[in-house]
Amino acid sequence: MTQRALSLGSWLVLLTVLIGLPRITLDMHLPALPAMADYFQASDSQLQLTLTLYTLGSAISLLVSGPLTDRFGRRPVLLAGLALYGLATLACALSDSLAVLITARLFQALGGCCTTVIGRVIVRDHFDRNEQARLLGLISMAMAVSPMAAPVVGSLLLPWFGWRGLFLLLGVIGALLYGAVYRRLPETRPAHVAATPPGNLLGLYGQLLRDRYFLRYALAIGCVYSTYFPFISESSALLQRGFGLSATAYALVFAATISGYMLGANLFRRLVLRFEADRLISAAIALNVAGSVLLAVTTSAWAQQWLAIVLPMVVIMVSVGLVIPACQLSVLQPYGAIAGTASGLFFFIQMFLTAISSGITGWLSDGTSQPLLIMTGVASILLVATWMTLHPKQSGRAQAPSHEVPSRTRV
């Protein structure tokens, strides 16, 4: 099948939707969680299992899809993942028990979350470093819209179509994305990238896990993601049941909170060509700690005000918007020959830590803001400890394994 060359704008749109699909899937049904708990006659903490299992499935998908995309190419793995995503999303829409829904959410993540790895590996395949920085900044800004818009769309559609209709809409999005990839996306795996034999995969993982350069960014992004994922887990029930917000009001408050991520991503895009990524990450970590301290102070002083939770979370989200694209840009540069494998392990660590955070948050959940406060604070402390402990003795490029493949196709 002959494919027309994509313009830069088309690349941006397609990659943004691919990379953003897991977040849209995660966020669109958040306003419906209390209604789903009522439908299945389950507790709010039981419904949080749909988030925990989704993040666990995401972690597994990220770990598996990286090596698969190095071995078989970007397109076939992407198409297979999107097909599984579509089937699992339909199963979510038709589920008649909480157990079926939770299982379907696991498979939904197993299929759909491969787009996170493959989309960013395609950026690594097809663009030089400066173009990668620019494109990742633009994608991060555009992706910030999805967690802002998805809950609002979900809350507006919920009264008309119910929670099942939200999953049907996600299925339609997945089907359209499958068609776009099939018709327009070329294979971008460089010809000189040799498929990794399965027997060498554990050795590669071991090498990466012993590398301070790789671990520093992988653990940093996992910890910073875990500073705000408790808000995602707890906010729907906490703000709607605890503070009496409607589904639409909750979605708007959630969107306003996530806007901090867009601000951080925009700052990254503007500053990355003037400052080294590590300097931006260090500054963002300081901001993250300040937000966590502010969260502890405001929730203690104004426990009955939802703004005491939301305003500090905006500060934390700005730091997240800076750290995530900076880590993504830095971590894959030395690993051109094993970009898919390295990317898969990188994002697996991120989502595995997030799944642990989500599980503990759900276990602690008691209808108050305390679980959110505790888990955000712990993750922020671990973020600082990781970044300081794994500080390389030399420059990151000198510390990295010798997988550099400098020649890349330019647009």
DOFI-292526 format. One record per residue (C-alpha): x, y, z. Coordinates in steps of 0.001 Angstrom, whole numbers, plus 500000, padded with zeros to 6 digits. Layout:
X Y Z
...
//
This chain:
500000 500000 500000
501486 503383 498953
501350 506034 501646
501479 509764 501066
504230 511579 502944
503005 513310 506068
503494 517036 506526
504992 518266 509795
501533 519366 510929
500106 515918 510168
502957 514296 512083
502176 516535 515046
498443 515753 515042
498835 511998 514579
501602 511629 517162
499730 513786 519670
496574 511691 519407
498594 508466 519580
500550 509534 522638
497486 511134 524232
495131 508158 523790
495982 506531 527150
495362 509813 528987
492053 510413 527210
491030 506865 528116
492044 507400 531731
490392 510797 532209
487150 510761 530225
485255 508525 532629
486498 510164 535856
483293 512219 536361
481297 508990 535992
483057 507059 538783
480466 507831 541483
477625 506920 539100
479426 503694 538146
479898 502858 541840
476160 503323 542372
475320 501190 539298
477496 498271 540415
476530 498803 544084
480205 499111 544949
482245 501489 547075
484249 504358 545633
487473 502602 546625
486384 499503 544681
485839 501639 541580
489389 502936 542000
490471 499425 541003
489536 500411 537446
492315 503016 537696
494812 500765 539483
494368 497885 537019
494511 500314 534132
497872 501670 535324
499144 498113 535913
498081 497102 532401
499735 500236 531099
503002 499301 532819
502952 495799 531311
502082 497175 527865
504956 499634 528007
507433 496933 529012
506341 494488 526302
505698 496864 523418
509197 498379 523507
511075 495177 522583
508292 494120 520198
508549 497368 518265
512342 496969 517977
511884 493400 516764
508878 493664 514431
508702 497373 513599
506592 500291 514775
503530 499845 512524
502563 496188 513151
502831 496469 516941
500896 499728 516902
498095 498270 514781
497856 495134 516952
497687 497255 520098
494959 499482 518720
492932 496424 517671
493119 494991 521212
492238 498411 522609
489084 498552 520469
487877 495104 521546
488565 495764 525228
486845 499159 525095
483742 497502 523646
483873 494973 526487
483987 497885 528976
480876 499385 527416
479002 496065 527583
480204 494919 531023
477491 493753 533400
479637 493330 536515
482455 495194 538192
484795 492212 537735
484229 492231 533965
484761 495997 533818
488013 495820 535775
489311 492968 533605
488352 494805 530415
490138 497932 531677
493290 495861 532150
493174 494661 528529
492234 498141 527341
495496 499394 528825
497493 496418 527509
496458 497316 523975
496135 501087 523996
499117 502126 526082
501652 500858 523555
500978 504132 521750
502887 505998 524475
506105 504124 523725
505756 503844 519980
504701 507453 519412
507773 508775 521198
510075 506223 519562
508800 507429 516188
509808 510961 517214
513253 509542 518079
513423 507682 514747
512378 510470 512444
513618 513774 513865
516970 515194 514975
517553 516308 518587
516476 519945 518134
513359 518903 516239
512655 516287 518909
512805 518950 521625
510466 521226 519693
508050 518428 518800
507995 516914 522298
507291 520367 523740
504398 520907 521332
503061 517394 521965
503267 517913 525721
501334 521169 525403
498711 519549 523193
498490 516550 525509
497813 518879 528399
494529 519692 526678
493373 516063 526783
493168 515676 530593
491526 519106 530688
489013 518465 527934
488308 514739 528414
486603 515004 531838
484579 518019 530668
483411 516112 527586
482686 513095 529777
480636 515141 532253
478618 516771 529464
477867 513467 527735
477201 511519 530934
473586 512699 531448
472727 511885 527827
474562 508640 527126
475557 507279 530541
478921 505814 531417
478570 503094 528765
478311 505758 526084
481647 507217 527184
483351 503894 526511
481606 503623 523142
482996 507052 522233
486492 505874 523190
485972 502853 520939
485117 505124 518021
488256 507197 518665
490335 504009 518714
488811 502816 515429
489472 506144 513695
493046 506145 514976
493552 502594 513699
492403 503713 510247
494718 506729 510263
497739 504631 511253
496927 501962 508672
496504 504449 505828
499049 507157 506597
501774 506166 509066
504963 504802 507471
507333 502363 509146
510037 504464 510825
512299 501845 512380
515769 502571 510942
517102 499863 508636
520299 499543 510676
518421 498733 513901
518767 494998 514381
516005 493143 516212
517043 492142 519711
517065 488334 520159
514737 487318 523009
517633 485739 524889
519437 489079 525052
516428 491045 526302
516952 490343 530003
520598 491233 529593
519639 494555 528035
517174 495275 530818
519831 494434 533373
522317 496751 531678
519802 499596 531626
518806 499039 535257
522448 499243 536300
522989 502481 534400
522747 505559 536620
521954 507805 533650
518918 505728 532654
517709 505118 536216
517903 508771 537172
515389 509868 534536
513207 506744 534770
512755 506996 538537
512388 510780 538399
509517 510627 535910
507866 507826 537913
508090 509794 541155
506901 513080 539664
503956 511307 537996
503096 509808 541389
502940 513270 542991
499744 514044 541090
498224 510630 540306
496704 510453 543833
494713 513527 542816
493427 511677 539761
492510 508658 541911
490829 510565 544729
489481 513752 543169
486273 512409 541613
484768 510978 544802
486417 513549 547079
485210 516639 545221
481790 515279 544226
480804 513427 547398
482977 515258 549936
482548 518834 548688
479257 518447 546825
480410 519446 543331
478334 518308 540374
479904 516121 537684
480281 519133 535379
481659 521371 538135
484134 518637 539067
485261 518296 535448
485839 522051 535181
487796 522124 538456
489820 519117 537292
490546 520866 533982
491632 524028 535791
494004 521971 537932
495520 520160 534960
496065 523520 533242
499187 523753 535389
500631 520943 533277
500071 522977 530124
501865 525930 531686
504797 523708 532643
504980 522139 529185
504906 525591 527583
507734 526715 529862
509725 523634 528842
509198 524361 525143
510409 527940 525595
513320 527227 527911
514749 523943 526595
516807 525627 523860
518347 528030 526399
518936 525752 529388
520048 522148 529807
517265 519683 530577
518832 518779 533934
518674 522395 535095
514998 522563 534183
514313 519304 536020
516125 520513 539149
514126 523748 539193
510878 521834 538627
511656 519464 541509
512086 522440 543842
508697 523705 542649
507169 520263 543211
508373 520199 546816
507004 523706 547372
503612 522576 546041
503583 519518 548299
504405 521632 551360
501716 524128 550367
499210 521263 550031
499972 520130 553587
499588 523669 554947
496364 524600 553132
494536 521314 553771
495375 521669 557465
494302 525313 557694
491239 525212 555395
490084 521592 555494
486541 522449 554349
487613 524332 551203
488225 522452 547956
490500 525281 546816
492899 524194 549573
493490 521062 547499
493227 522461 543995
495531 525496 544215
498578 523585 545514
497916 520885 542911
498180 523521 540173
501692 524325 541430
502567 520618 541448
501176 520239 537924
503438 523022 536622
506419 521046 537912
505092 517849 536315
504690 519631 532967
508364 520609 533104
509822 517319 534323
508015 514864 532030
509115 516207 528600
512609 517009 529948
513100 513413 531132
511649 512016 527916
513994 514125 525812
517118 513227 527771
516686 509554 528514
516518 508129 524970
519322 510114 523352
522118 507549 523934
520002 504499 523068
519312 504798 519342
519991 501118 518605
517571 499925 521308
515203 502908 521418
512066 500783 521694
513432 498538 524440
514825 501476 526433
511617 503474 525994
509480 500516 527044
511453 499949 530248
511513 503686 530933
507734 504034 530754
507197 500690 532502
509047 502034 535542
506940 505195 535401
503611 503372 535279
504648 500597 537678
505447 503200 540331
502153 504917 539484
500239 501642 539882
501807 501157 543319
500887 504717 544251
497330 504222 543001
496940 500930 544864
498144 502385 548168
495973 505471 547680
492924 503271 547145
493799 501210 550218
494099 504369 552331
491011 506003 550827
488581 507131 553535
486642 509975 551890
489018 512653 553191
491994 514429 551643
494509 512602 553874
495403 509775 551420
496059 512345 548682
498165 514442 551050
500208 511472 552287
500926 509900 548892
501753 513212 547199
504176 514087 549986
505871 510665 549934
506282 510786 546144
507736 514301 546312
510297 513215 548924
511270 510190 546819
511608 512461 543782
514192 514610 545558
516037 511571 546935
516184 509904 543508
517416 512981 541678
520102 513746 544260
521260 510165 544868
521651 509247 541194
523450 512458 540235
526080 511322 537692
529730 511822 538511
530297 512794 534894
528048 514230 532222
525056 512116 531321
526395 511387 527862
529592 509947 529315
527668 507780 531750
525347 506270 529183
525907 502841 527584
527395 502770 524124
524186 502305 522122
524415 505656 520345
523375 505569 516708
523914 509140 515508
522531 508894 512005
518797 509521 511805
516423 510360 509065
515548 514027 509019
512242 515437 507932
//
